């Protein structure tokens, strides 16, 4: 008996609150490739996370990791619900400010950046989360932030792929535990009075116990700061890494259990080390946005020789995660949601690279070029934010379906004029004619 797609018809696709039929209409109205985001799902994700931690600890801050999806409409939606922001670049800071975030709620977490960026953050009065002792030393020559945080690399990490493991000896991030007291001692000697502490060591982790384990590690380090330097961090940021299922059959992260375990560890060790009640900060990116969004692409060609390839107008320039990490994204034919899955194919894009595959060896219904639309699921995290104009391909439009069901354009489709806007040809052409 042939496999069938999970019946979708007028049911929600991936809990988006948007039906397959509605996605097809959006593809017709706005063209493809197209990112479609559900505002309802975004708000539900935020509330679920915030409420889970808020049940167990009084002073919890959710800092959204902007790098996951930097569209200001996404940032504004979260900021309006109370989210703070974590920015890794001046542009991300500007996105947050443009979306209405208070600069007092923005933390700048750079790594290997020019000193000018640090000075800019200092002038703006941002909390700076220093990635190294050298970063702080360089900035201390011109000034110091009122509140200083250092990023701790406590020696182990967990990621879905080697490239997303953010802590440990091979990670470029942070200050090792053996040097972290040195960093805070230097800051204290420079006259800093207020401190925070940060780590980010997980990516797409689905085991609740892991978050308790890393919380225990950073609290132990905070205890050393209290003991050796009499420094008590105002906030302790345990980072993000809260995972979402990408593959069928994966068990979602039990966020209630994770919050309970983290909060228990946080309170017990804060009391043990005499830290009082520091602010508990969590820093989600993917957890908030990944499953809010699908990427729609129209089938451009079906090629069958030794194997079958289904081409769509969305390639690695639009969603690079499969090519970069070998990441899995479920693909659904939204124009034929109830059709039997009768063909096995690689879903590929238009880019002149053999790594340009969205999915390999998946089952699909029979699809027709120019007629059928495929939806790539869980495309909200590191989709548009990692996209490019490689091969001169234009970045797609983005639409948000609001809580009242109305689609709103939150980013127009890129044009060739956009690609040429930074190019200077006049002098080259004029000089060539003269010569």
Secondary structure, 3 states (H helix, E strand, C coil): CCEECCCCCCCECCCCCCEHHHHHHHHHHHCCCEEEEEHHHHHHHHHHHHHHHHCCCCCEEEEEEHHHCCCHHHHHHHHHCCCEEEECCHHHHHHHHHCCCCHHHEEECCCCCCHHHHHHHHHHCCEEEECCHHHHHHHHCCCCCCEEEEEEECCCCEECCHHHCCCCCCCCCCEEHHHHHHHHHHHHHCCCCEEEEEECCEECECCHHHHHHHHHHHHHHHHHHHHHHCCCCCEEECCCCECCCCCCCCCCCCHHHHHHHHHHHHHHHHHHCCCCCCEEEECCCHHHHHHHEEEEEEEEEEEECCCEEEEECCCCCCCCHHHHHCCCCCEEEHHHCCCEECEEEEEECCCCCCCCEEEEEEEECCCCCCCCEEEECCCCCCCHHHCCCHHHCCCCEEEEECCCCCEEEEECCCCHHHHHCCCCCHHHHHHHHHC
